[in-house]
Structure formats: structure tokens, C-alpha cells
Amino acid sequence: MKKLKFLMHLWVLGFATMVWAQDNITGVVTDEFGQPLPGSTVQVKGTGTGTTTDFDGNYTIGAGANDVLLFSYLGYSTQEVAVDGRNVINVSLKEDATQLDDVVVVGYGTQKRSDVTGSISSVKSENFNKGVVANPGQLLQGKIAGVNVTSVSGEPGSSQNIVIRGIGSFRSGTSPLFVIDGFVIDNTSTGTASNPLNFINPQDIASMDVLKDASAAAIYGARAANGVIVITTKKGASGKTEMNASVSTAFSTLANEIDVFSADEFRRQVPAVGGTLLDGGANTDWQDELTKTGITKNVNFSMSGGNANATYFASVGVDDQQGIFENSSLKRYSGRLNMNQKALDGRLNVAFNLTASRTLNNRPDAGAIVTDMLELNPTLPVYTNGEPTVVLDDNRLNPIIRSQLYEDETNSNRILANISPSFEIVEGLTYKLNLGVDYSSTNRDQQMAPYALLEDLNQGYLNTWITTNQNTIVDNTLTYTFEKGDHSATLLAGHSYQEVFVQQKRFELESFADNDIDPRYQDQISSQEYPTNLFSLGEKNELQSFFGRLNYGYKDKYLLTATMRADGSSKFGANNKYGYFPSVALGWNISKESFLSESTVVNNLKLRASWGQTGNQEGIDNKVSLASYVDSKADNDTYPLDDGAVTLDGYPFGTVPARTANPNLKWEVATQTNIGVDFGLFNNRLTGTVDYFNKVTTDVVMFANRVDPIQPTEKIWTNLDNLEIHNNGLEVALDYRSVFSEDFSMNIGGNISFIKNEVTDSPFAIITTGAAQGAGQTGATINGYLNGEAVGTFYMKEFLGIGDDGLNQYRDTNGDGEILDDDRIAAGSALPDMLYAFYIKFDYKNLDLGLNFNGVSGNKIYNHTAMSSFSRGQLSRNLNTTDFAVQYPNEDNSNSNEVSTRYLEDGSFLRLNNATLGYNLKGERIGLDDYVNTIRFTLTGQNLFLITDYSGYNPEVNTGAQIDGVQTFGIDRYTYPSSRTLLFGVNVSF
């Protein structure tokens, strides 16, 4: 008994000694920009002692000299700091994009990352691609497994092909659906020749969530077959007032020159191939003369803040991006206001989002400029007596003069606004209304001023497009959230109505006075020789939808998501107005099971499986299931009812079918299965996902030739019953973060995707997607859809070399002794079968360095530029080429440049997409802490190096011509070259 009392006294004494040895530690918890983080958790490691920070981020906690403090905040990396006898410890937490409970934006709602059962990938603003960025697609390139972002050209604001998990359609409607702050965007026709998403200021975007599988995307039904990209713009935060001003200047130059002959080489080569040299006595590098250093300037200002009941975010921005050609620019003036107001003790919540922009886009005649850069005789002078040499060889206009005569300018004004009031009717049951409008008005003028010195240009011309697009949406949803014991469920039911109305007028005018006034500002009188042509259209498309979703969880371990959507569209036939798109997904949080809950290695392990169907109505013309008629006097469409009529002008118009009805026309349907694993290891320092998917597209829609020739129209919009497009593949994404010390940390990661694409059971020998253009080449098939091959497969003769007769030799594949079209082979696809990207970032004190690489493999590119310009015959006519033209010494100058594998090249590449060096300077370091929180300096390089075997300007191209709306891939024809850019930026946070 005495021993027991002695031990108790000893324990009490020891405890008291420990308590007396503790000191009060104070400090401030902030984010990496110096903003306080109220509500942060501060704990003494290994004990139950803890506290939270106040409104200003201050804390006080009792701890011993040898204790370790843990600092944590939702969305930020937990930080351990040893006390080491200190009484004041200030901590700056860094955001952690890998936290399991990050909020993910899904259709008509949000979910915790740990509750997601579908394949959803997210990118936050701090991880976006840096540099000169004009639109959201550029932010995502290389960031997400299974998403292939390809710019059509290097032009400022150029259009992009964004493909999620492979091509699943014939038509141009292969881009994903974009949803901005709950508003479903329609970019069918905004009248812009460049990317319609250029109206969004990338600096206003907070995050982008990509819904890749059918389970995640099925809530958007008939438009989700190509995936969904959900864009969330920045919002204000309660208790956190902030202002940011940023300024940047960038310099862009031609990234890569094609190695055409220099003037001295040209002087040797032309006579060597039997040509008569036209020597102008100069040494001109036309690629240097026709390009420039493009200077881009960007200014942005934003402010945000609020309290418990109201928050706001407002921004204005100006972006002036100059291209590397004359008359090539994109200017955007933008403003945004996002507000959120609460009332009735938080039961009523009203969100309002408004963005307005004006975009001015000047586009050069890029095809003509690139042709001149490569073909013009390098011995001819650009200037004569200080003025541009008027006419060059072969009666060819000096491109310096043409750039002064030609202009293509588009002015687009766009407003996107939506208001979303929600009201909690009873606990857990919330009604939400989303009412929005997206209105754009665009004027485009394409003109060539008259030029008296050349007969073909002495009249001038003007083409004008006036386009308005009005997109209105009304969504009504009811959401019920239920939690009891181990069970949790969220039920969503909704109705949506969306209407898109597009109007366009196009004027074609010719013959203007040569008076130094632009044709668009002149009067033009229509005449019989030069009539004024007017073309008009008006299209209204409507979509009505009913949808529902169930999310169920048991013990946060076992998860179920079930979705159903019914869409009714005015685009489809009377017998198939509505389509139905179900999906189901299961999830298992294995790491929450008892056998892993205490694991120090496995912190997160979740298995996902899903199946679902989505639809595709994009790329289909308005009301194509209905019959249409036109008036015509052509051919046998009219009859001389008037006996006095002696010419066709005296005949009345006849009415003939332009399109026959197809009441059975329906959606394309993509059925997709997905199995995935999410994991986090070693205290979530290593995180990643692995997904396998199989997507099959059926009921493919096509504007196809009729089998029966006795029909009123040659073609009809129809579903191809048996044809299927298969996409299956594997996606892997990894991220590793390591903190080596308080001053130094590293983040490295990447993603890789393997995708197999195949067309099966096609009723056609080939559906041409890309055809040749130019004299003697127009219409020849380059690539298309073939049975058993990938979309965009190149279908052409196999080039063997040059024969003894100096002409092309091709493989006789069928052995009949003749070289005909039936000797063509499938020579590879324009679609890569492997996409990959990787990144690395270092942080040392206030200095950081980030590098982002991306690449593709397994694809081919057809070098149409080489086929059209780099021939021995061209060289003999005093037109410049590369050494490609003299590759075969015995080649005859009359040898044809026929479509063949001679011009087919490997499209694989690895690119350093962007690299950013940044430095954060605290205001207190320079005595400005009362005014400035942080000043950030950045130096960013884009397209710094490229490893590829492709001989053109850039392997990331697609400038072929569509055929009947069927999208083309992998053709490079006089493409606007890519640039290399260096950007200097300063951001000041107040």
C-alpha cells in the first residue's frame, strides 16, 4: 500500500513538473501570400492539446521546449515545427491540391474527393500552364491523363482540338462540353474564326474539373459523349479581403525555321536541276523578313472579400497578344463580377456571376504568308530604293505589300450572366434555380483593298459576316441530403430548358474605288458585272431535360452513384425526340477498412467501377431530320410556263428538295465502362490514380450518300446502324511531394495515357476525312475512316523511290501489275496512341522553379506543305525549296507530287511546354508591410525546346479541310508557325 502511494505521489510530481515546464507559444498562421488563415488547427504532436487560430490567424498554445507543433488547415499541407525553446512561432502554410477532401465540382453540385466514384480529374489555378495563355484549353495541355489538347496553329487565340479519351464521332462535334459556373456553353456559331472560348480571362479561373467517364458525365446526357469540362471562376472568401494587380510583358519569336535554300545555295541548285536562274542580286531570308517579334502585354486587377453573409470577387483585365506575323493579334478587354449573398439565417443563398468581354481579333492570310516564306526566290530584294519591290517573279505580289492590302478583323462582344438563388425548404431539402443568358454579337470584315498595278487585284473585295448568338438556360433542381448513423445519401432531381438562337448575315461585295479608304468604309453599288450577294440564316435549337442522381455512402467506405437523364432535342426526328442516358458507379474506400486504418504506408486506397451511356448531338445542323426545299432555276428545276420566255431569266423558279426528312434520326450513343484506383502513400506524399476505360460509340450520325439512286436528294442525315467506334485505354497519373526542410521542398509528377482507337463494321470502303488541295491535287484522299483501323488513318500509295524513268515508284500491293487506287494502304493514324506529360517544381525559401513537359507518340503527320512546295519542278521554276526536292538526283522535273507515303512523317514529339522561375518578396522585407502583402516576380519561357523528327514548323498541327462536316486530323498545310516566348511578370498582393 505504501509503495502504491509513493508511485502515485511520484506520478503527480512528474506531471506537475511537466506542466510547469510548459510555456505559452504564440504566433500567426498565414497562407503563402501572407494572408491569415482563421480557424487553422494547432496541435502539440502526440498529445490531445490543441487550439484554433482567431480571425486574424493568431493562436496561443501551451507546449514544452522539446515539443513539436502540428499546423493544419483545410486545403493546405500540414506542417510540423519543432518548438526548440521558442516562444513565438509564425507559420506559412502552402496549398495542397492532393488533399482527399478537396471539393470536386460535378454536374449540378459538388462532392468531396473521397466520395467521388467516377473518373474526375481536377486542376487548380496554381497548377495551370503559365505564360501567354488566351483560353482555357491552353491551361490544361498536358495536365490530365487521357486529355489531348492540340492547337490548330500557332496563331494568337487559335482554335484547338480537345479530345478526351479518343475520337468517338465522324463530325466536327468531337470537343467536350464546357460548363462555366453552372452555365452550359454553346459555341456552335459565335461568328469568330478563332477559338470561341477566347472571351474568358484565364486569370479569372479558379479550377477546372474534367468529367471523363460516363458515370461523371451522364448527368449532362445528350452532350456529354466527348466528356465535360467544368470551369469554376474565382470567388470571394469570408473574412479575407484581398486585392491583386498583375502586369506582364512577353516577347515571341519564330520557334523553328524550315531549312530552305539560302541565296547562295539557290544559285547553285536551280541550274543544277536544269532551270534558268532568275538572280535578283540579293540575299533575302524570307522567313526572317515576313516574321517579327510579337509583343504581348497583359494587365489584370482583382479584388475580393466579404463577411459571413456576403462575398464578392471582381476583376478587370486587358490582354494584347501580338503574333509573329503582321496584322496578327488578339486583344481582349474583360470584366467579371461574382457575388454571393446569404439571408434568413443562411437558408437563402443567392449567387450571381457576370462576365463581359470585347475581343478584337486580326488575322493575316497565314497560308499565303507561309507559302511566300518558303517558296520565294531568296535572290530577290524585299525593297527597291527604300520601297517594297512591287512585283516579284512570276507576277507575284510582294507579301509586304499584300499585308498592307489584306485585312481580316473580327470584333466580338459577349456577356455571360447567371443568377442562382437557392432556398433550404426544410433541413436537408434545398431548391435551386439557375437562370442565365449568354449573348454574343460579332462582326467580321475580310477585305482586300484594290491595287491598280496588278490586274487580278485592281477591283478589291469585301466579305462581311454579322452574327448574333443568344443562349438562354433555366435549371430547376431539388437536392435532399440525409445522414443517419452510418448512412448518408444525397438525392438530386432536376429539369432544364435551354434555347440557342443564331442569326447570321453574310455580304459579298466586289469592285471598290482605289482611294486609300478601306472597302468596309466605302459605298459599293451592285452591278450586273459585280453584284452584291447576301446570304442569311437563322437557327433555333431547343433542349429540354429531366435528370436525377443518387449518391449513397455507408460508413464512408461503400459508395454508390446512380444517374439518369432524359433529353429532348429539336435536332432529331419525330420518332426519337428523347434520348435516355443512365449510369451507375460503385466505390470502395479500402483504406477505411480496419485492416488498413492504422497503416502508416497506405493513407488512401479507393477502388472505383462505373458503367454508363452518354449522347452526342454536336456537329449536327439545325433540324436536319425535317424536309427542306429551295427555289432554283438550275438544270431541270424550272419550266417555261411563259411562251414568250426565250432565256432562263424568263423562266419561273422551281421548288426542289434540298433535304429529305428522316423521322428516325437519333443521337449518337457512347457506352463506357471504367475501372479505377485512387491511392495515397507515405502520408500522402505519393498520390495517384490508375484508370482503365472502354468506350464504344454506336448510332453514328453522318450526312451519307443514299444507296438508292432514285431519290429526291443525293444525301441524307442518317444513323449508321452497324458501324462502331471503339476507344479503350489505360491512364496513369502520379504526384510526389517531399519537404526536405523548412526552406526546401520538391514536387514531381506526371501522367501517361495509352489509347487504342478502331472503327468497325463500316459499310463504306473509306470515309474521307482529309483531302489534298491545290493544282492537280484537289480532292485526292489523304486520310479517313477504314474498317479495322483508327480514326484519321492515312490511306495512300506506298512510295518506294524514284525509278529509272525519273518518276515515282509505288508498291503494287495487289500484284495486278498496275498502280491504281486499289493499291493504297493504311499507313498509320493521325491520332497518337500514347500521350504523356511530366512536371517538376522546386521551392527554396521565397524562390520557386517549375518545369512542365508534354509529348505524344505513335501518330503520323501528312506534310502537305512539302507535297505542294518542295519539288524538283518548283526549284526549276525559280521557287525555293528544301533539300527534300533534290533527294533523288535522277528525279525528273515533271514528276508529279502525288499523295503518297513520301510526304508522311512521324509526328511524335517531346516539348518543354513552359518553365517558370518565381520569387516572392514579402512587403515587410522592404518596409511596405502596411501597404503590400507580397510582390511576386516571374520569368516564364514557353516552347523552350522541342524534340521531334518532323520536318515542318510544328508537329502539333491540324490544318486540313473538312469534307461534308467530317473532321480531319494530322494534315499540315501552310500552317501558321508556333512561337517561342519569354514573359516577364509582376504580381502585387495588397
Secondary structure, DSSP 8 states (H G I E B T S, - for coil): -HHHHHHHHHHHHHHHHHHHH-EEEEEEEEETTS-B-TT-EEEETTSS-EEE--TTSEEEEEE-TT-EEEEE-TTB--EEEE-TT-SB--EEE-B-TT-TT-EEEETTEEEEGGG--S-EEEEEGGGS--SS--SHHHHHTTTSTTEEEEESSSSTT--EEEEESS---SBS--S-EEEETTEE---S--S-SS-GGGGS-GGGEEEEEEE-SHHHHGGGGGG-TT-EEEEEE---BTTB-EEEEEEEEEEEEES-------HHHHHHHHHHTT------S----HHHHT---EEEEEEEEEEEEE-SSEEEEEEEEEEEEE-SSTT-EEEEEEEEEEEEEEETTTTEEEEEEEEEEEEEEE---HHHHHHHHHHS-TTS-SEETTEE-SEEGGGEE-HHHHHHHEEEEEEEEEEEEEEEEEEEEETTEEEEEEEEEEEEEEEEEEEE---TTSGGGSS-EEEEEEEEEEEEEEEEEEEEEEEETTEEEEEEEEEEEEEEEEEEEEEEEE----SSS-GGGS-----SSS--EEEEEEEEEEEEEEEEEEEEEETTTEEEEEEEEEEEETTS-GGGSEEEEEEEEEEEEGGGSTTTTT-SSEEEEEEEEEEEEEEE-TT--TTTTS-EEEEE-STTS----STT--SGGGS--EEEEEE---TT---EEEEEEEEEEEEEETTTTEEEEEEEEEEEEESEEEEEE-SSSSSSSSEEEEEESS-EEEEEEEEEEEEEEEE-SSSEEEEEEEEEEEEEEEEES-SSS-EEEEE--STTTTT-EEEEE-TTS-TTEEEEB-EEEE-TTSSEEE--TT-SS---GGG-EEEEESS-SEEEEEEEEEEETTEEEEEEEEEEES-EEEEHHHHHH--HHHHHTT----GGGGSSTT--TT----SBGGGEEE--EEEEEEEEEEEEEEGGGGT-TTT-SEEEEEEEEES--EEE---SS-SS------BTTB---SEESS----EEEEEEEEEEE-
